[in-house]
Amino acid sequence: QVQLVESGGGLVQAGGSLRLSCAASGIIFSDNTMGWYRQAPGKQRELVAAITRGGSTNYADSVKGRFTISRDNAKNTVYLQMNSLKPEDTAVYYCKSQVVRVGLPYDYWGQGTQVTVSS
């Protein structure tokens, strides 16, 4: 059974930092592209950052230079270091894993962790 468990969310003042973690089980973690998404109230879920199994990363323009995604394959964990947080970063943050098998993507999601940035 695949499980992605996020942690590290909370309430922080603008300009502060948080580090999110996502611990995965039930997947071959090193084969998966891992991503962080977020969804604010009334908005669509959007990609924040992703990291491939080879370590290549990409970021939403709104977080470039402030957020850093990383992975530790030995711990089956992906991280999102968030610095210089802004109130507009407030959202539920979700972890996603994706592996492609025979041309088909297999996606799994965590349950999310709330991040609230106060002004």
N, C-alpha and C positions, 0 to 999 in steps of 0.2 A: 504494500500500500504506500502510495506516494504521499509524503507530508512535507509541506514548507511552512516553517514556523518563524514568523517575524517577531522581533523584539527591539526595544530601544526607543520607541516613540515616547512622546510626552509633551509637556508644556514648556516653552522656552521663550525668552524675550527676544525681540528683534536684535539681530547682530550676534546672537548666540550660536551654539553648535550642538548637534546631536549626531550620534552614530547608530544607524540601524543595522541589525543583523538578520540574516535569514538562514536558518539551519535546515538542510534538506536531508530527507531519508527516502529510501525506496526507489532512488534513481541512481544511475551511474553519473554522479555529479560532474566528473571531469569531461563528460561528453556533451554536456548541456551548455547552451547559451543561457545566461542568467540576466534577468532584468528587474529593475525597479520601476514601478508605475505609481501614479497617484490619481486620486479622484477627489476633487473638492465638491462641496454641496452644489447641486444644480449644474455641474459640468461633467463632460465626458472624461473617462479615464484616459490618461495620457502617459506616454513613455517619458521617464525621467532620465534613466541611464541604463546601458546594457554592456555586458562584457562577454565576449565569445570564449569558447574553450581554449583558444589560443592566446587570450589576454587582450585582444583588441577591444577598445571601448568606444562608445558614442554617447553623446549627451544632448538633452534638449537645450536649445539656445538659452532658455531662461535660467539654466543652472550652471552653464559653463563657467569655469573659474571658481565656482563656489562649492560644488559637490564633486566627490570622487568615489567611483565604484571600484571595488577590488574583490578578489576571491581567494579563498584558501582551500585548495582541493583536498588537502589532508584532513581538514575539518568539515568538509562538505558545507561550507558556509560562504555566503556572499555578503558584503558589507556596503553600506552607503554612508560615507562621511559627509555631513552637511554643515557647512560653515557659512557665516554671514547670512543667517536665515532672515527671511522677510515675512511679513504677514501673509503675503500671497503664496507662500509655500505651505500654508495650512491646508491639510488634506489627509485622507487616509492613504497610506503608502502600502502598496502590495508588491510582493515578490513573485516573479514568474520564472519558471524554467521551461526551456524549449529544446527538444531534440528532434532531428529529422531522421526518420527511418523509411527507407525505400521511397523517398520523395515525399513522405507525408510528415507534417509537423505534429508533434505531441506536446501540448502545453499543459502545465499545471500551475495552479495559483495558490498562494497563501491566503489567509483570512484577513490580513491587513493589520496595520498598526497606526494609530492616530498620532499625527503631528500637529500641534497647535502653536503658532507663533504670535505672540502678543506684541502690540505696538507700544 
